[in-house]
């Protein structure tokens, strides 16, 4: 699974960081999402799906094989 984030859509809510901190972070300056890795680590798939589902801006896209 790969993750794509649209920083232009991000509103800085931080829900993705709470759901999957191993994949997402936020910029200190404005809270916009930062992708730590586009390849989801094994065992984190469900957390990343949850992050995408709860994102209020729908700024997270998942690509699954």
C-alpha positions as CSV (number, residue, x, y, z in Angstrom):
1,X,0.0,0.0,0.0
2,X,1.2,3.5,-0.9
3,X,0.1,6.8,0.6
4,X,-0.3,10.1,-1.2
5,X,-1.2,13.3,0.6
6,X,-2.4,16.5,-0.8
7,X,-0.8,19.2,1.3
8,X,-3.0,21.9,-0.4
9,X,-6.1,20.3,0.9
10,X,-4.8,19.6,4.4
11,X,-6.4,21.7,7.1
12,X,-3.9,20.7,9.8
13,X,-6.4,18.8,12.0
14,X,-3.7,16.2,12.9
15,X,-6.1,13.2,13.0
16,X,-3.7,11.3,10.7
17,X,-0.8,11.8,13.1
18,X,-2.9,10.5,16.0
19,X,-4.0,7.4,13.9
20,X,-0.7,6.5,12.3
21,X,2.3,8.4,13.7
22,X,4.7,6.1,12.0
23,X,3.5,7.4,8.6
24,X,2.3,11.0,9.2
25,X,3.7,14.1,10.9
26,X,2.9,17.8,10.8
27,X,5.0,20.8,10.0
28,X,5.7,22.9,13.0
29,X,5.0,26.2,11.2
30,X,1.4,25.5,10.1
31,X,0.4,22.0,11.1
32,X,0.2,20.7,7.5
33,X,0.7,17.0,7.0
34,X,4.1,15.6,6.3
35,X,4.4,12.1,4.9
36,X,7.2,10.2,6.6
37,X,7.0,7.3,4.2
38,X,4.9,6.6,1.2
39,X,5.3,2.9,1.6
40,X,3.1,1.8,4.6
41,X,5.1,-0.3,7.1
42,X,3.9,-3.9,7.6
43,X,1.3,-4.0,10.4
44,X,0.3,-0.3,9.9
45,X,-2.2,-0.8,7.1
46,X,-5.3,-0.6,9.2
47,X,-4.1,2.6,11.0
48,X,-3.4,4.3,7.7
49,X,-6.8,3.3,6.3
50,X,-8.3,4.8,9.5
51,X,-6.3,8.0,9.0
52,X,-7.5,8.4,5.4
53,X,-11.1,7.7,6.5
54,X,-11.1,10.3,9.3
55,X,-9.3,13.1,7.5
56,X,-11.7,16.0,7.5
57,X,-10.2,17.5,4.3
58,X,-9.9,14.1,2.5
59,X,-6.3,14.9,1.8
60,X,-5.1,11.3,2.1
61,X,-5.3,8.9,-0.8
62,X,-4.3,5.2,-0.7
63,X,-3.1,3.1,-3.5
64,X,-3.5,-0.6,-2.9
65,X,-2.2,-3.3,-5.2
